[in-house]
Every structure is written in C-alpha cells, then in structure tokens.
C-alpha cells in the first residue's frame, strides 16, 4: 500500500473529526487554522484537503454530510483504541 495514500487518508480523517468536534460558532476556516497550528499541515495544504473533502461530498454547505459524519465517527472510534 502507498504510504502517501495512508497519510492522506489519516489527514482527511483528522480533519473530519476536528469538524465534528468544533464549536457551533466555529467556522471551517477556524478549524483549518487550528489544525495548521498543530503542525499537521501548512495552510496551503490544509486548504487543498478542505477542497478535496468538499469535492468528495464529505462536506456540504460548510457542514459534514452524512458521509462525512460517518467517517468522522469511525475516526473517533479508531483513535480511541
């Protein structure tokens, strides 16, 4: 398996989980900046990931879609282990 694919998937899962856990008044851009501040990625890469999540319909109208919510909940369970 391609290690870059694994890393990309992990980054997407963490991003979706962060969106699921964000404060109700927090914007996606604020969530993005919080993840940038952790060193997970730089702002340019984070914007690319956010756009991919939108294109793949994990995020619709700046909210998690059902698909995005399912993956975020799976990630939450996966990271608890």
LINGIDA-V893697 format. One record per backbone hydrogen bond with DSSP energy under -0.5 kcal/mol. NH is the residue of the N-H (numbers start at 1). CO is the residue of the C=O. E is the energy in kcal/mol with one decimal. If there is no record, write none. Layout:
# LINGIDA-V893697
((NH,CO,E) (NH,CO,E))
This chain:
# LINGIDA-V893697
((6,2,-1.7) (7,3,-2.2) (8,4,-2.6) (9,5,-2.5) (10,6,-2.3) (11,7,-2.6) (12,8,-2.2) (13,9,-2.5) (14,10,-2.6) (15,11,-2.4) (16,12,-2.7) (17,13,-2.5) (18,14,-2.5) (19,15,-2.2) (20,16,-2.4) (21,17,-2.0) (22,18,-0.7) (22,19,-0.7) (26,23,-1.8) (31,27,-2.0) (32,28,-2.7) (33,29,-2.6) (34,30,-2.1) (35,31,-2.0) (36,32,-2.2) (37,33,-2.4) (38,34,-0.8) (39,35,-0.5) (39,36,-1.5) (40,35,-1.5) (46,42,-2.7) (47,43,-2.4) (48,44,-1.7) (49,45,-2.4) (50,46,-2.6) (51,47,-2.3) (52,48,-2.3) (53,49,-2.5) (54,50,-1.8) (55,51,-2.8) (56,52,-2.4) (57,54,-1.6) (58,53,-2.8) (59,53,-1.3) (60,63,-2.9) (63,60,-1.5) (65,58,-2.5) (69,65,-2.8) (70,66,-2.4) (71,67,-2.0) (72,68,-2.4) (73,69,-2.6) (74,70,-2.3) (75,71,-2.5) (76,72,-2.3) (77,73,-2.0) (78,74,-2.6) (79,75,-2.8) (80,76,-1.0) (81,77,-0.8) (81,78,-0.6))
